[in-house]
Amino acid sequence: MEDITKLTVHELVEKLDAKELTSEEIVSAYAKRIEDKEKDVGAFVTVTTDKALEKAKEVDKEGREAGSLAGIPIGIKDNLNTLGDKTTCSSKMLENYVSPYNATVVEKLNDEKIMSLGKLNMDEFAMGSSTENSAIKITHNPWDLNRVPGGSSGGSAAAVAADMVPWALGSDTGGSIREPSSFCGVVGLKPTYGLVSRYGLVAFASSLDQIGPITKDVRDNAMLLNVIAGHDDKDSTSYDVEKKDYTEALKTDVKGLKIGVPKQFFGEGINEEVKAKIKEAIEVYKEMGAEVEECDLDVAKYSLATYYIIACAEASSNLGRFDGIRYGYRAKNFKNLKELYVNSRTEAFGPEVKRRIILGTYVLSSGYYDAYYKKAQKVRTYVKEQFDKCFAKYDVLITPVAPDTAFKIGEKVDDPMSMYLADICTVSINIASIPGMSLPCGVDSKGMPIGMQILADRFNEEKIYNAAYAYEQKTKFRDSHAAEFKN
């Protein structure tokens, strides 16, 4: 019998429509897979397969009138509020927090009768690039259990790669959907800022955070974006743009598509195997009739510093509420109010979160605000302008997602600068508020997946989907590569 958990969502939908499968069978198959593989991968913070099974039975009683995606399960990153379930952000600070409401994206999933299999592990408060900063557990890369899955949506990407969920939601502040998708050989999209409501997402950096889909293939990705995109009155940064069906962009014809290849993204520090695989992918586009041209986009050298100043400043502000009084963990031993604050935050926040709060508080402090934060905002405008110039000429841009493939667990955990440099290719996309996708384009000599980054102008996700789908159908990555659970 065909392994249900290997199927894409669109294949599961076809089988539900043809009455070859029931939702109960699908959810049961995933529950068994989680039971078998969670001990190796460590992708989940909270498993809710029992609840999902009850919902699946209800959907089966209703039949296919319940909706085209009804009965399909999903995994949800643990910084998205889900009513009645724990939302811990993988932090001791929120270890006992049970959400009293649903995030807007979770409401949209519920409307489609898509049921959650559980909450997925992440770097604490989404701060990190390896999911080693979780206070709950370390998540392992299904392609090689000794390596990281990337971060901060490492649990989401690993769960999809390990066939523990058919698709998942992640969040991306500086590459946190794209980098783990690259490391785990799956498809991850960071949508345009404001396309998907952030209401109910526990904020890291409010002007950079964006929720997005992580999936097995491009079609599934477009299907999930269809569900979660759209204006929301509860989110003041949500844009009211025309509703699109992104599956209509899934065409194999890229003749005349103008592709820019920014040479600065292929410079020093980028692994030669990563460069070679992306250049091979670019040759495939040329064969398919796309117009490819090298271009200038000199933003990477400014973007990393700009990103960490803005992100840490906003994190410092957003995490101020977790003080042992208003929200979160409260220390048991304290003599006065100041000690309550200090002890609660000292005991409950991990080293990376503390590092970013301190940096953010510093750049916002009197005497340093103009020198750092204000200047970073000016550079942000410059970065946006440079992207605008490129998109006046090209439909999409292609770059690496990360300088290297997945590194070994523990390899960079004591070297924050090395870890921050892993974001060099992704942070400028969040600064400019544009959409970006990680699409698998091969494996390196160690057998680890390599992601190619496809970028487009704001609210032009369909151009990304067209380019990604055409390449995927031509090269068939999933047919020849899969996570192998190497030890």
GICOR-V233241 format. One record per helix or strand. SS is the DSSP state (alpha for helix, beta for strand). FROM is the first residue (numbers start at 1). LEN is the number of residues. If there is no record, write none. Layout:
BEGIN
ss:from:len
SS:FROM:LEN
SS:FROM:LEN
END
This chain:
BEGIN
ss:from:len
alpha:4:3
alpha:9:9
alpha:23:19
beta:44:4
alpha:49:14
alpha:64:3
beta:73:5
beta:80:1
beta:86:1
alpha:92:3
beta:98:1
alpha:104:8
beta:115:6
alpha:124:3
beta:141:1
beta:144:1
beta:147:1
alpha:154:8
beta:167:6
alpha:178:7
beta:187:4
beta:196:1
beta:201:1
beta:210:6
alpha:218:11
beta:229:1
alpha:246:4
beta:258:5
alpha:263:4
alpha:272:16
beta:291:5
alpha:300:22
beta:322:1
beta:327:1
alpha:337:12
alpha:351:14
alpha:369:23
beta:396:5
beta:408:1
alpha:416:6
alpha:427:5
beta:435:9
beta:449:8
alpha:461:15
alpha:477:4
beta:486:1
END
